[in-house]
Each structure stands twice: as C-alpha cells, then as structure tokens.
Amino acid sequence: MHAPYRRYAVFAAVSTALPAFLAPLAAQAQPTSGWPTKPVRMLVGFAPGGGTDTAARSIGAKLSERLGQTVVIDNRPGAAGNIATELTVNAVPDGHTLLLGSIASFSINPSLYKKLPFEPLKDLAPLTRVADSTNILVTHPTTNVKTVKELIAAAKSRSFNGGSSGIGGAGHLAIELFNLQTGVKLTHVPYKGGGPAVIDLLAGNIHLIFATAASAVQHVKANKINALGVTTVKRWSFMPELPTVAEAGVSGFEANNWYGFMIPLQTPKPIVARLNKEIGAILLLPDVKDFLFRQGMDVAPGSAEDFAKYIQAETVKWEKVIKAAGLYKSN
C-alpha cells in the first residue's frame, strides 16, 4: 500500500470512529445549550392537596416563569412515594424531569421496604432541600395531659394510643422514636391519611397524634385539643409559645418532616446548578416563603452537597428506629 493511501485509510477510519466517540459527549452537552427545550415534569409521589403537592405547586408556577417553559406537576401517589421515585430514576437525565419528595421518599422507605428497585442516594442526584415541616404533639382533653412530662408519666401507668396517617409515615415514626427515647409504649393506630386520624382525635377515639401543623393549629387555637410541643429542633415561629419536644422533656428528640428535590443521576451538572440556583431564589421570595410558612413549612434551601449529607444522616437515623420497632413492609 502506498504511503498516501495508508494516510487516507487511517484518516477515514478515524473520521468514521469520531461520531461514535463524540455521541455520548454530545448527548451530555446538548441539554445545557438552550435548555429547557420542552415542558419540565415535576413528579410528586403523593396526591393533590398534601404538603408535598402544595410545595410543588407554589414552586412550579415560579419556576415556569424563570425557565420560560411550562412546569407540569405530575402526581403519582402510591407506596409512600416509591412510584414517583422509580419513575424519576428511570427518566431520561436531560433536565426535563425532577422529583419533589419527602423524608419518606428519600430517608424512610429504603429501610421500611424490604426490596426496592432503587437506592435514592445511588440512583438519584440531590438537588436542594426545600423546607422543614414541623409536626405538633397533640392530645385529647380527656387524657388530662397537657405537657410532655405528664404524658410520659401517664403512659407508664396506663395505656395510650396514637394515630397517624399510616404505617411508616412521619407521624408514625415520631411515635416510635418517642417510645424508644422515653421507654413508654404508645400503641400505634394507623389511618388512611392524616385527616381521618385528626377526626378520630377530636372525637376522643384516640389519645394523641404527632399531627402536621396545618391540620392541628386551628383545633389547638379553638381549645379542642392540647398542644404539648413541636417535633423540630427549633421552636416554630408561628406558635413560639410551644416548646420543642426536646425542651419539654425528651432530650435529643427531633422528627423533621422535610421536603426536597432530586433529579435523575446523570443530569448534566450545569443544569443541576441552574435548578439549584433558581429554586433557591424562588424559596426566598417573600410571597412563596410566607405561603409555605402558613402551611407549617420553613424554607430551607441549600447546596446539593449539603442536601446529600442531610439525606444520609436522616437515613441512618430512621433506619435505627425502623429496626428497633420491627417495622418492615413487603413491596
């Protein structure tokens, strides 16, 4: 073979190989240029009207304005958020799908369910924490219990039951954490949602609930139920007179019902950075911040790295509670 022909053959082979070599790079680079190119889907693993959905809709409207594309809220309730999480894991990582999940989706379900087809921190990329949502420990007046110390003393001498929105939910695990840290045995009564549990508490059919702030405040102010404390590490500024459960007698107690965004794992980093910046700015807008505050949420935006560390810490914490309480679900 003559030298010029050999040079041509080598050039032709390299030229043929380049498109295949560059294809993955092009797939990664393309979304960062002109993104988003179509509507953005925001998956929510719970039904409309709940805390996760409320946060999603308040953020989604503002995000549409900032991105110049429609943000579609896609509710996929079921399995405590697992359905929406799996959809996100399997979505194309082009920045057009993101998931707003909760403590259940990211830090409880991996230990609660025996077999999941995904691991949140391995199969998804953290984007940002959105908000912290306190629960309020409330009792029915007939219990004659108005403080956490009174509850602990009473529960050691007689039977107490506590309702929740369902097995493995934040309210249920708050009961189990309370049992572990105080040595009492509150009997868990699961309901098909927080609403029915509150109704039964008001009727005196159960003794207590670690209720969402939004569902409890109006009844506390009407003196229909007694508020003993909030479950977050800090007092809730909407009702600053209420102590934390830790302040009221259970040192180290914290059950933060938080929300946050995750995104398909291979989403290009420039898109992740842009979404983190935009969502963080939205959460600090006075109208958004005030709206979420009135729903019992304190905004908590931060870096993707900080959110990853927080998810890991919460996962370790609740895994211990789930194992100690013997709580497991088949898929």
N, C-alpha and C positions, 0 to 999 in steps of 0.2 A: 504494500500500500504506500502510495506516495505521501510525503510529509504534508502537503497542503490538504490532501483528502483526509488524513488522520486528524488534522486540526479541525476540519469541518465536522467529522464524525463526533469528536469529543464535544464540540460546541453544540451540535444538535442534541446529543444525549443530555447535556446539562440543561439546555433550553427546555427539553421535554420534561425533565425532572423538576424544574423550578416551580411550575404551577402547583404540583402536588405538595412540594415542600412549603410553599407560601400559603397554601389554603388555610391551615389552622391559624396562622398569624393573621390572615385577612379576616377570618371569622371573629377573632378577638378584637381586631382594631375597628372593624366596621361600625359596631354599635356606638362607639364613643364619638363618632363623627355624625352629627345631625340627630343624635338620639334625643328624645324618643321619636320613632318613626311611625308609631301607631298607638292606639289606646293602651294604657297601663292597667294591668289587672291587679287589684289588691285583694288577696284572699283573706277571708275571715272564717275561722273554724267554729263559729257559734251563730246562733240565729239572730235575726234583726231585733234590735231593742235592748240587747245586753250591753255590758260595759265595753267589751272589745269592739262591737259593732258601732257603738256611739263614738268611740275614739276614732275609728276608721273613717267614719263619715265626716267628722269635723276636720280631720287632716286631709282626706281625699279631695274635698272641694277646693281647698287652698293649694294643694299640690297640682291640681289640674291647671290652675291659673299660672303657676310658676313654670311648669313644664311645657305649656302650650299644647297639651294633649289631654283628652278625657281620661280620668282615673275611674275605672269601673270597680265598684265594691261587689265582690263575688262571695256571697255567704255559702259556705259548705259545712253546715253543722253536722255533728256526729262524732262519737268516740272521743269525746273531750278534746276536740281539736285535731285529732290524728288524721282525719280525712284531708283537711286543708293542708296540713304539714306534708303529707305524702305527695299531694298534687304539686306543691312547691318544689320538693326535692326532684321531681321528675320533669319540671318545666324547663324550657329552653333558657339557658343562662344569658339572655341578651338584654336584661334590664327592664323587660316589659312585664315581669311578674314579681310581686313581693308579697310577703305574708305578715300580717299583723296577728301575733299570737299572744299568749298569756303565760303565766307561771306554769299552768297545767301543760300547755303545748310543749314547752321547752325544758322544764326542770322537774316536773312531776311524772309525766307519762312514761319517760324512759325507765323508771323504776317500778311504776304501778302496773304496767302491762308486761306480761311475761315475754312476748315476742312482738317486736315492732320491725317493720321492714326498713327502718332508717334510724340514725342517731343524729339528733339535731345539731350537735356541735361538730360532727364529722361530715354530715351531708348537706349542711346549710352554712351560709356565711352571715354572722351577726351584722346588723346594720346600725341600729341605735335603740336604746331603751326609750320608751315613750313616756310612761307615767307610773307612779306608785299609787296604789289604791288601798286605803285602809279598810279593814273590817272593824265593826264595833261589837264587843261582847255585851249582849243584852239579855235580860231575864224578865220573866213574867212577874208582876207584883205579888202574886200569891206565894211565891217562893220565899218572900221576906228577905231576899238577898239583894243588897244594894252596893256592895263592894266586892272586889276580887278576894280579899281575905275572908270575908263572910262566906263566899261561895266555896272556897277551899275547905273551910271548917264544916260547913253544912254537908258537902259532898262526901265527907269522911264518915258521916253518921247516918246519912240516908241516901236513897237512890236519886240520881239526877239524870235526865236525858237531854240531849242537844240535837237539834235539827240542822240539816244542811241541804244544799242544792243537789247533792248526790255523792256517791262514794268516790273518793279521790279528789274532790273539789277543794278549793282553798279553805272553805268553811269547815269541811270535814277534817282536813289535815290540821287545822288550828285546834280542833277538839283533841285530836290525838297528841299533838305537841303539848297541849295543856296537861293532858293526863300524864305524859312522860315526865314533865318538869315539876309536877306537883305531887305525884303519887296517888291522885284520885282516879276514879273510873267513871267518867261521864259516858253514858250509853248513847251511841250514835243512832240517830233516826234519819235515814236518807229520804229525800223527796225528789220529785222530778223537776225541780227548779227552786230558786230562792223564794219566789212569790208564794207558792203553797206552804213553804216552811214558815214564812212570816205570818201567814193567815192562821196557821195552827198555833203559833206562839201567842198571837193576840187572843185566840180563843181559850188559851190556857191548857191546850192539849200536850204541849211540850214545855220544858222549863227554860231553855235558853237557846240562843243561836249566836254564832260569830257571823253577824249579818253584814252585807255590804252597806256602806254608808248611805247610799242613795235610797235603799229600801227601809232603813231604820230611822233616819233622822226625824221624819215627820211624826212618827209614833212616839219617839222619845220626847219631842217637844210637846206633844199632847198628853204626856204622862201616862201613856198606855203601857209602856214597857220601861224598865230601868236600864240605863247605860252604865256599865261598870268600867270600861276602858277601851282604848283603841289598840289595834294589834301591830301597828307600825312602831319603828324605833323612836320616832318623834311624835309629839302631840299633833293632832290635826287642827290647823288654824281656824277651820270653820266652827269647831267646838273646842276651843282651847282650854276650857274648864275641865274637860275629861282627861284623866291621866292615861298614860300608856299602861298596858297590862304589866309590863316590866316594872314600871314605877309603883304600881298598885300592889305588888307582892310576888311576882314571878320573875325573878332576875334573869335577864337574857332572853326573855320571850320576844319573838318577832315573827309575824306571819304577814308578809307584804304581798298583796295581791296585785302584781305588776304586769305591765304590758310592754311589748317591744316588737321591732321589725327584724325579720331575717329574709334572706334572698338566696336564690339558687347559687350553689357553691362557686361555679366558675364564672360568675358575672364579672366583667372587666372592672378592675379597681377604680378607674376614673368615674365609672357610673356609680359604684358604691360610695365613693367620696362625694359625688354630686348629690346623691339622695340623702346621705347623712347631713350634709350642709343645709339642704332645702327643708328637710323635715325638722331639723333642729331649730331653724329660723321660724318655721310655722308654729312650733310648740311655744315659742316665746312671744308670739303675737298676743297683745292684751286680750282680744276677744276670744281667741282659742284657749288661752290659759285660764281665763275666767270661766268659760263654758265648762271646761273639764273639771275645774275646781268645784263648781256647783254640782257636778256628778260624783264628787268624792275622790277626784284624782288630782294629784300634784304632779305637774310635768317634770320629767327627769331626763332630758336629752343629754347625750354624751358621745364619746367616741365609740367606734365599732370595737376597738380593743378592750375598752372598759366594760362594754356590754358582754363580750365573750367571757371575761373574767367573772362577771356577776352571775351569768348563767351557770358557769361551772361551780361556783360556790353554792348557789341555790340547789343545784342538782345533788351535790354531796350532802347537803343539809337534809333535804327531804327524802333522800334515799334511806338515811338512817331512821327517820320517823316511820316510813313505809315498812321497812323491815321489822322494826320493833313492834309495830302494830299488826304485822302479819297481813298487810293489805296487798293483794295481787289480783289482777284481772286477766282472764283469758281474752284473746283478741276476738 
